[in-house]
Amino acid sequence: MQATLTVPRIHCGGCVSTVERTVQKLRGVTSVQASEVTKEVKVDYDPARVDEQKIRGALALVGYPAA
């Protein structure tokens, strides 16, 4: 399954790195790509292991809440 989340607080390469590392650590996430240009995070994941709410929660914990 794929989710595209808007994360307005992404504004630099450091933000992109933090967001990608955080989401990639979640079990069930197969790929993640964040963009400071579009302020989007695209996540491919196994819905049997993780859901969008858990991904959103992980982002919020590190200071990048999804809109």
VMD Tcl script that draws the C-alpha trace (Angstrom):
set ca {
  {0.00 0.00 0.00}
  {1.17 3.57 -0.56}
  {0.42 6.77 1.33}
  {1.35 10.32 0.39}
  {1.43 12.64 3.38}
  {1.83 16.41 3.35}
  {4.35 17.52 5.96}
  {4.57 21.35 5.87}
  {7.54 21.59 8.26}
  {9.98 19.95 5.82}
  {12.19 22.80 4.65}
  {15.75 21.47 4.24}
  {17.86 18.40 3.60}
  {18.18 17.76 7.32}
  {14.42 17.62 7.64}
  {14.22 15.18 4.73}
  {16.84 12.96 6.36}
  {15.12 12.98 9.77}
  {11.71 12.20 8.27}
  {13.02 9.39 6.08}
  {15.05 7.78 8.90}
  {12.11 7.97 11.30}
  {9.60 6.38 8.94}
  {12.03 3.75 7.64}
  {12.50 2.44 11.20}
  {8.84 1.39 11.39}
  {8.28 -2.32 10.84}
  {6.36 -2.87 7.65}
  {7.65 0.21 5.82}
  {9.31 -0.87 2.57}
  {10.30 2.53 1.19}
  {10.02 6.21 2.02}
  {10.81 9.31 0.02}
  {10.49 12.83 1.41}
  {10.76 16.06 -0.57}
  {11.53 19.54 0.71}
  {10.21 20.97 -2.59}
  {6.73 19.39 -2.50}
  {6.67 18.95 1.30}
  {5.37 15.43 0.72}
  {6.37 12.07 2.13}
  {5.60 9.02 0.01}
  {5.56 5.77 1.95}
  {5.18 2.21 0.69}
  {4.17 -0.13 3.48}
  {2.61 -3.46 4.41}
  {-0.81 -2.70 5.94}
  {-0.69 -5.95 7.90}
  {2.29 -4.60 9.87}
  {1.86 -0.82 10.03}
  {-0.87 1.68 9.23}
  {-1.00 5.31 8.19}
  {-1.93 6.41 11.70}
  {1.24 4.86 13.12}
  {3.32 6.58 10.43}
  {1.67 9.92 11.23}
  {2.30 9.35 14.93}
  {6.01 8.66 14.39}
  {6.36 11.85 12.34}
  {4.58 13.92 14.99}
  {6.88 12.56 17.71}
  {9.95 13.94 15.93}
  {8.35 17.33 15.22}
  {7.04 16.81 11.69}
  {3.27 16.37 11.96}
  {1.45 15.51 8.74}
  {-1.30 17.89 7.70}
}
mol new
graphics top color blue
foreach p $ca { graphics top sphere $p radius 0.5 }
foreach p [lrange $ca 0 end-1] q [lrange $ca 1 end] { graphics top cylinder $p $q radius 0.2 }
display resetview
